[in-house]
Amino acid sequence: MRLMPEPVVSMSNWKPVASSWCAYATTASGIDGEDLALALTRHATSKIASLDDLESVRSMGFRGEALPSIASVSRFRLVSRTPEAAHASELAVDNGRFAAIKPAQHPVGTTAEMRELFFNVPARRKFLRAERTELGHVEDWLRAIALARPEVAFTLSHNGRSLLRDEASGASPESRVDAMLGEDFLTHSLRIDHHAASLRLHGYVGLPTAARAQNDRQFFYVNRRLVRDRVIAHAVRQAYADVLFHGRHPAFVLFLELDPLLVDVNAHPAKTEVRFREHRLIHDFLFRSLHEALAQTRAGQASTIAAPVFGVSGAPALMPPQQSGLGLRVAEPLSAYGSVYGRNEAAVSAGFAQPLLARAAEFLAQSGANEVPPLGFAIAQLHGVYVLAQNAHGLVIVDMHAAHERITYERLKAQQACGDIASQQLLVPTPVTVTRREADAAEDHHGEFQNLGIELSRSGETSVLIKRIPVLLDGANVERLVRDVLAEFVQHDSSRRLEETGNELLSTLACHTSVRANRRLTVPEMNALLRQMEATERSGQCNHGRPTWVQWTMQDLDRVFQRGR
């Protein structure tokens, strides 16, 4: 039995009707009439001829079971014509029985038609949901395939009504994303294209402010195969951890390309799960790529499709970080992160609040009319809460507390990264009961714990001792934290739980030490806040994921006041 080549799909048309399901799939190349029955035989179209083929799968289907499986549970019809044939050939399959091949009318190519799905499998058919629900599943499935195949045209119709019709996008994946997810997705997303270690990650990641209540707009493809993987989900969640509002889910369409030898796509019957040979490398690559892209979401930066492609050459900083802190209180600056410990909030706030009036005035004097910063220049303060500024596009409104909170938070993190983490020896070591694998992980990652200010020692087969903890975690539930970190080391061979916990404490500190509502700022102070926002990473959102600024263009204002009508 010779192997059949995989036909190239050029159009799909799925029609769920009231009493049965009907589906069409048309291909660009044809099949010889004498081979139609062979095409519906199990494994005849398999792409696997050797073990090497199984370890480097490049096609979506490779076992040759899709068509035979569909034909066995539906009323199936296969029509095809090759360029050399005078007419097409048709083969019908009913309840697994092949009818005689007969001539038919059909253009060059192949059409597979499926009707009355599960008509002969009542046990499976009775678990189908309502028509609207099943139609929704079909739409989601077709949308996921269409996003990965912009060179293929897709059509979806239901009861004679066209629900989706999109022609082949060719070399323009943006138009396919626009057609499948709407233009709002591209408007509120960042384009990313990052290469490293023979890996490439490209696509679109939604801005934190465009997060959704459900995870219905998360599409991740490995070599153009849609997958749901724990390593990927964990890396994405960590990348958004610092900017996403609690309970919200990011939206993204991302494509990971790597050598097929490095991924096993045959790990799950539905092929929705994969196994990476170097899962630690994949995890770190995804996290760093997304983390760097999201770090560039500075206030005032364009977020449309025309924005720079992050990861290729790096996103340029919109404003150099030349300004100091807000002039809220005069005090000496903090020289090292360790000096934070032992201070109260008022002292810490004083340390981060440096006088800026002269510096801000100097900046304003040097900025000519032709050099308008992205957030423009302050013109007023509204009710002691919002800063109003004018830029080249119109009106900018800034939540001054949220903005200053992010600025303070990022500065705290930077100071923490520059110095050693202060830690303290426990008078009485704390015992923690863990599993054997977690105890092994404590030994294997002993150095990483020490770098984070925690000293662990194994005291038994299933127990460890905590001897030293960071000063920043004084009073926290370190025992539970160590268990969580060890669990992540066992599952992902890496962990950022300690860093995230420390960041949560820094976030709380930043929130309490930032400028409060009803604090009257001078115009130079407001301008200093705007310049710091432009120079601070992730300044588009506060530490809790809320937006720090909004832009009202002149067109928006004209529309509100009905000017030009």
C-alpha positions in Angstrom: 0.0 0.0 0.0 1.6 3.3 -1.1 1.4 6.4 1.0 -1.0 9.2 -0.1 0.2 12.8 -0.1 -1.5 15.2 2.2 -3.8 17.5 0.2 -3.4 21.3 0.6 -6.5 22.9 2.0 -7.6 26.1 0.2 -11.1 26.6 1.6 -13.3 25.2 4.3 -17.1 25.6 4.6 -18.7 24.3 7.8 -22.5 24.3 8.0 -24.2 23.1 11.2 -27.9 22.7 10.3 -31.0 22.1 12.4 -31.2 18.3 12.1 -27.7 17.3 11.1 -24.2 18.5 10.6 -22.7 19.1 7.2 -19.1 20.1 6.5 -17.2 20.7 3.3 -13.4 20.9 2.9 -12.1 21.8 -0.6 -8.4 21.2 -1.5 -6.3 22.7 -4.3 -4.9 19.5 -5.7 -6.8 16.4 -6.8 -6.7 12.7 -6.1 -6.9 10.0 -8.8 -10.3 8.3 -8.9 -8.7 4.9 -8.3 -7.1 6.2 -5.1 -10.3 7.6 -3.4 -10.9 4.4 -1.5 -7.3 4.3 -0.5 -7.5 7.8 0.9 -10.2 6.6 3.3 -8.2 3.7 4.6 -6.6 4.1 8.0 -3.0 5.2 7.9 -2.9 5.4 4.1 -2.1 9.1 4.3 0.3 8.7 7.2 3.4 10.9 7.1 5.3 8.5 9.3 7.6 6.1 7.4 10.4 5.8 10.1 11.2 6.7 13.7 12.9 9.9 12.5 9.6 11.0 11.0 7.8 10.5 14.3 10.4 12.6 16.2 10.3 15.5 13.7 6.6 15.9 12.8 6.1 19.0 10.7 2.5 18.5 9.5 -0.7 19.0 11.5 -1.9 15.4 10.8 0.6 12.6 10.6 -1.1 9.3 11.5 -3.5 9.2 8.5 -6.6 8.6 10.7 -8.7 11.8 10.3 -10.6 11.1 7.0 -11.3 7.4 7.9 -12.5 8.4 11.4 -14.9 11.1 10.1 -16.2 8.8 7.4 -17.0 6.0 9.9 -19.3 8.2 12.0 -21.1 10.3 9.3 -22.6 10.1 5.9 -19.5 10.9 3.9 -18.8 11.9 0.3 -15.4 12.5 -1.3 -15.2 14.1 -4.8 -11.9 14.8 -6.5 -10.4 15.7 -9.9 -6.8 15.9 -11.0 -5.6 18.3 -13.7 -5.1 15.4 -16.1 -8.5 13.8 -15.6 -11.4 14.5 -18.0 -13.9 14.4 -15.2 -14.1 14.1 -11.4 -14.7 10.9 -9.4 -17.0 10.5 -6.5 -17.0 8.0 -3.6 -19.8 7.9 -1.0 -19.4 6.2 2.4 -22.5 5.3 4.5 -22.1 3.7 7.9 -18.6 2.5 7.0 -19.7 0.9 3.7 -18.1 2.1 0.5 -20.3 2.7 -2.5 -19.0 2.3 -6.1 -16.9 5.1 -7.5 -18.8 7.0 -10.1 -18.1 10.0 -12.4 -19.0 13.5 -11.1 -18.8 17.2 -12.0 -16.1 19.0 -10.0 -13.3 21.5 -10.7 -9.7 20.5 -10.2 -9.2 19.7 -6.5 -10.9 17.7 -3.8 -14.1 18.2 -1.7 -14.8 16.2 1.4 -18.5 16.4 2.6 -19.7 15.2 5.9 -23.4 15.0 7.0 -25.3 13.8 10.0 -22.4 13.5 12.4 -22.7 10.6 14.8 -25.9 9.3 13.1 -24.7 5.7 13.8 -23.2 6.4 17.2 -26.2 7.4 19.4 -24.2 7.3 22.6 -21.9 10.0 21.3 -24.6 12.0 19.5 -26.7 12.4 22.6 -23.9 14.3 24.3 -23.9 17.0 21.7 -25.1 20.3 23.2 -27.7 22.7 21.9 -27.3 23.9 18.3 -26.1 27.4 19.5 -23.5 25.8 21.7 -22.1 23.5 19.1 -22.0 26.3 16.6 -19.9 28.3 19.0 -17.5 25.4 19.3 -17.2 25.3 15.5 -16.6 29.1 15.3 -13.9 28.9 18.0 -12.2 26.0 16.3 -12.3 27.6 12.8 -11.0 30.9 14.2 -8.1 29.1 15.8 -7.1 27.4 12.6 -7.6 30.6 10.5 -5.2 32.6 12.7 -2.5 30.1 12.1 -3.1 29.8 8.3 -3.4 33.3 6.8 -2.6 31.9 3.4 -5.8 29.8 3.4 -9.3 31.2 2.8 -12.1 30.2 5.2 -15.9 30.4 5.0 -18.4 29.6 7.8 -22.2 29.6 7.1 -25.2 28.5 9.2 -28.7 27.9 7.9 -27.9 29.7 4.7 -26.4 32.7 6.5 -22.7 33.6 6.2 -21.1 33.9 9.6 -17.5 34.2 8.6 -15.9 34.7 5.2 -12.2 35.7 4.9 -10.1 35.4 1.9 -6.5 34.3 2.0 -4.4 37.0 3.5 -1.1 36.0 1.9 1.8 37.8 3.5 -0.4 39.9 5.8 -1.1 38.1 9.0 -2.4 41.4 10.5 -5.4 41.3 8.2 -6.3 37.8 9.3 -6.0 38.7 13.0 -8.1 41.8 12.3 -10.8 39.6 10.6 -10.8 37.0 13.3 -10.6 39.1 16.5 -11.6 42.5 15.4 -9.7 45.7 14.9 -9.8 46.5 18.7 -7.4 43.6 19.3 -4.7 45.1 17.2 -5.3 48.6 18.5 -4.8 47.4 22.1 -1.9 45.0 21.5 1.9 45.0 21.0 3.6 43.3 18.1 6.5 41.1 19.2 9.2 39.3 17.2 12.1 37.8 19.2 14.9 35.4 18.2 17.2 33.6 20.6 18.8 30.2 21.0 17.3 28.9 17.7 13.8 29.9 18.9 11.5 32.5 17.5 8.5 34.0 19.2 6.3 36.4 17.2 2.7 37.6 17.2 0.7 40.0 19.3 0.3 40.4 23.0 -2.6 42.4 24.4 -1.9 45.4 26.6 -2.6 44.9 30.3 -5.3 47.5 30.2 -7.1 45.4 27.5 -7.2 42.2 29.8 -10.5 40.2 29.7 -12.6 38.5 32.3 -12.2 35.2 30.4 -9.3 33.5 28.7 -11.2 33.2 25.5 -8.6 35.2 23.4 -5.5 33.2 24.2 -4.0 31.6 21.1 -0.6 30.0 21.4 0.9 28.0 18.5 3.9 25.8 18.4 5.1 25.4 14.8 1.6 26.7 13.9 -0.1 24.0 16.0 -2.6 25.4 18.6 -1.6 24.0 22.0 -2.5 24.3 25.7 0.6 23.7 27.7 1.4 24.2 31.4 4.9 25.5 30.8 3.6 28.1 28.3 0.7 29.1 30.6 3.0 29.5 33.5 5.5 31.7 31.6 2.8 33.9 30.2 1.2 34.3 33.7 4.5 35.3 35.2 5.3 37.8 32.4 2.0 39.6 33.2 2.2 39.2 36.9 3.4 42.7 37.6 0.9 44.6 35.4 -2.4 42.6 35.3 -5.4 43.4 37.4 -6.4 40.6 39.8 -8.8 38.1 38.2 -8.2 39.3 34.6 -6.7 37.3 31.7 -4.4 38.7 29.0 -5.2 38.3 25.3 -2.6 37.2 22.8 -1.9 35.5 19.5 1.6 34.1 19.7 3.6 31.8 17.5 6.6 29.8 18.8 8.9 28.4 16.1 11.5 25.8 16.9 13.2 22.7 15.6 10.5 19.9 15.5 13.1 17.6 17.2 12.8 19.7 20.3 9.1 19.2 20.8 7.0 16.0 21.0 3.5 16.7 19.5 2.4 13.1 20.0 2.0 13.4 23.7 -1.8 13.8 23.8 -4.5 12.1 21.6 -6.0 15.5 20.8 -2.6 17.0 20.0 -3.4 20.0 22.2 -0.6 19.2 24.6 3.1 19.0 23.7 6.3 18.1 25.5 9.4 20.1 25.2 12.8 18.5 25.5 14.2 21.7 27.0 11.2 23.0 28.9 13.3 25.2 31.1 14.8 26.9 28.1 11.4 27.4 26.5 9.9 28.8 29.8 12.7 31.3 30.2 12.6 32.3 26.6 8.9 33.0 26.6 9.0 34.8 30.0 11.9 37.1 29.0 10.5 37.9 25.6 7.1 38.8 26.9 8.5 40.5 30.0 10.7 42.8 27.9 7.9 43.6 25.5 5.5 44.5 28.4 8.2 46.5 30.1 8.2 48.9 27.1 4.5 49.9 27.7 5.5 53.4 28.9 2.9 56.0 29.2 2.6 58.0 26.0 3.8 55.2 23.8 1.8 54.2 20.7 0.2 50.7 21.1 -1.2 50.2 17.6 0.1 47.8 14.9 2.5 50.5 13.7 4.4 50.4 17.0 8.0 49.1 17.0 8.5 45.3 16.8 9.8 44.4 20.3 12.7 41.9 20.5 14.3 42.5 17.1 16.3 45.5 17.8 14.8 46.6 21.1 12.2 49.4 21.6 13.7 52.8 21.9 13.1 54.7 25.0 10.7 57.6 24.4 12.4 59.9 26.9 15.7 59.4 28.6 15.5 58.9 32.4 16.9 62.3 33.3 14.4 63.4 35.9 14.6 62.7 39.6 11.6 62.0 41.9 8.7 64.3 42.7 9.5 67.3 45.0 7.0 66.1 47.7 9.4 66.3 50.6 13.0 67.3 51.0 15.3 64.6 52.4 18.4 62.6 51.7 18.2 60.0 48.9 18.5 56.3 49.6 21.9 55.1 48.7 21.3 51.4 48.8 18.4 49.0 49.0 19.5 47.8 52.4 18.8 51.2 53.9 15.1 50.6 53.4 15.0 48.2 56.2 14.2 49.6 59.6 12.7 52.8 58.3 9.1 53.8 58.6 6.9 54.8 55.6 7.4 58.5 56.2 11.2 58.1 56.0 11.0 55.9 53.0 8.7 58.4 51.3 11.1 61.1 52.0 14.0 59.2 50.6 12.2 58.8 47.2 10.9 62.4 47.1 13.6 64.7 45.9 13.2 68.4 45.0 12.7 68.8 41.3 11.5 72.4 40.7 14.8 73.6 39.3 15.3 70.5 37.2 11.8 70.6 35.8 12.0 74.3 35.0 15.3 73.7 33.2 13.7 70.9 31.1 10.8 73.1 30.2 13.1 75.9 29.1 15.1 73.6 26.9 12.0 72.0 25.3 11.1 74.1 22.2 7.7 74.2 20.5 8.8 71.6 18.0 9.8 69.1 20.7 6.6 68.1 22.5 7.0 65.0 24.7 4.6 62.1 24.3 2.5 63.2 27.4 2.9 66.9 26.6 3.0 69.6 29.2 0.8 70.0 32.3 -1.9 72.7 32.2 -3.9 72.1 35.4 -4.8 69.7 38.2 -8.4 68.5 38.6 -9.8 68.1 42.2 -6.3 67.2 43.4 -6.5 63.8 41.8 -5.9 64.1 38.0 -3.2 66.0 36.1 -4.4 67.5 32.8 -1.8 67.9 30.1 -1.8 69.0 26.5 0.2 67.1 23.9 0.4 67.0 20.1 -2.8 64.9 19.8 -5.0 66.6 22.3 -5.8 66.2 26.0 -4.0 63.8 28.4 -5.5 62.9 31.8 -3.2 61.3 34.4 -4.1 59.6 37.6 -1.3 61.1 39.6 -1.4 58.6 42.5 -1.4 55.6 40.2 1.4 57.0 38.0 3.6 57.9 41.0 2.9 54.5 42.5 4.3 52.8 39.4 7.3 55.1 39.3 8.1 54.5 43.0 7.6 50.8 42.6 10.0 50.5 39.7 12.6 52.5 41.5 12.3 50.2 44.5 12.8 47.1 42.3 15.8 48.7 40.6 17.4 49.4 43.9 16.7 45.9 45.1 18.4 44.5 41.9 21.5 46.7 42.4 22.3 45.6 45.9 22.5 42.4 47.9 19.3 41.3 49.6 19.5 41.9 53.3 18.7 38.8 55.3 18.6 37.8 59.0 19.5 34.6 60.8 16.6 32.9 62.6 17.2 32.3 66.3 15.4 29.0 66.1 15.4 27.3 62.6 11.9 26.6 61.3 11.2 23.0 60.2 9.1 22.4 57.1 7.7 19.0 56.1 7.8 18.5 52.4 7.8 15.6 49.9 10.9 13.7 49.0 11.1 15.3 45.5 10.7 18.8 47.1 13.5 18.0 49.6 15.7 16.9 46.7 14.8 20.2 45.0 15.9 22.1 48.1 19.3 20.6 47.8 19.6 21.0 44.0 18.6 24.7 44.2 20.4 25.6 47.4 22.4 28.3 45.6 19.4 29.9 44.1 17.7 30.1 47.5 20.8 31.7 49.0 20.8 34.3 46.2 17.3 35.2 47.3 18.3 35.6 50.9 16.9 32.2 52.2 19.1 29.5 53.7 17.7 26.0 53.6 19.2 22.8 54.8 17.9 19.3 54.5 17.1 17.7 57.9 15.6 14.4 56.8 14.1 12.4 53.9 11.0 14.7 53.8 11.9 17.7 55.8 14.0 20.9 55.5 15.1 23.7 57.9 14.8 27.4 57.2 17.8 29.1 58.8 17.8 32.5 57.2 15.2 34.7 55.6 15.2 38.1 53.8 14.5 41.1 56.1 11.8 42.1 53.7 9.8 39.0 54.4 9.9 39.5 58.2 6.4 38.7 59.5 5.4 36.9 56.3 4.4 33.2 56.1 7.8 32.0 55.0 7.0 28.3 55.6 4.2 28.4 53.1 6.3 30.4 50.7 9.1 27.9 50.8 6.6 25.1 50.1 5.3 27.0 47.1 8.7 27.7 45.7 9.8 24.1 46.1 6.6 22.9 44.3 7.4 25.2 41.4 11.0 23.9 41.3 9.7 20.4 41.1 7.2 21.2 38.3 9.0 23.8 36.3 12.6 23.6 37.4 12.4 27.3 38.1 10.5 29.7 40.3 9.9 33.4 40.7 7.6 33.0 43.7 10.2 34.6 46.1 10.6 37.5 43.7 6.9 37.9 43.3 6.3 37.9 47.0 9.0 40.5 47.5 7.5 42.6 44.7 4.1 42.4 46.4 5.6 43.9 49.5 7.4 46.6 47.5 4.1 47.3 45.7 2.4 47.9 49.0 5.3 50.1 50.2 5.1 52.1 46.9 1.4 52.5 47.3 1.7 54.0 50.8 4.6 56.2 49.9 3.2 57.7 46.7 1.6 61.1 46.3 -1.9 61.0 47.7 -5.2 62.5 46.4 -5.8 66.2 47.2 -2.0 66.8 47.2 -1.6 70.1 45.4 1.2 69.9 42.8 2.9 72.9 41.1 3.1 72.9 37.3 6.8 72.0 37.4 6.0 69.1 39.7 3.3 67.9 37.4 5.6 68.1 34.4 8.2 66.2 36.3 5.7 63.4 36.9 4.9 63.3 33.2 8.6 63.1 32.3 9.1 60.3 34.8 6.1 58.4 33.4 7.6 58.5 29.9 10.9 57.1 31.2 9.6 54.4 33.5 8.9 50.9 32.4 5.2 49.7 32.6 4.1 53.2 33.5 0.9 52.7 31.4 -0.5 50.8 34.4 -0.2 51.0 38.2 1.0 48.1 40.3 -2.5 46.7 40.4 -3.1 46.8 36.7 -5.2 50.0 36.5 -4.5 52.5 33.7 -2.4 55.5 34.8 -3.4 57.8 31.8 -5.8 58.2 29.0 -5.6 60.2 25.7 -8.4 62.3 24.3 -7.6 63.3 20.8 -8.9 66.5 19.2 -11.2 64.3 17.1 -12.6 62.7 20.3 -13.3 66.1 21.8 -14.8 67.4 18.5 -17.1 64.4 18.5 -18.3 65.1 22.0 -19.1 68.7 21.3 -20.4 67.9 17.8 -18.0 70.3 16.1 -17.9 70.2 12.3 -21.4 68.8 12.0 
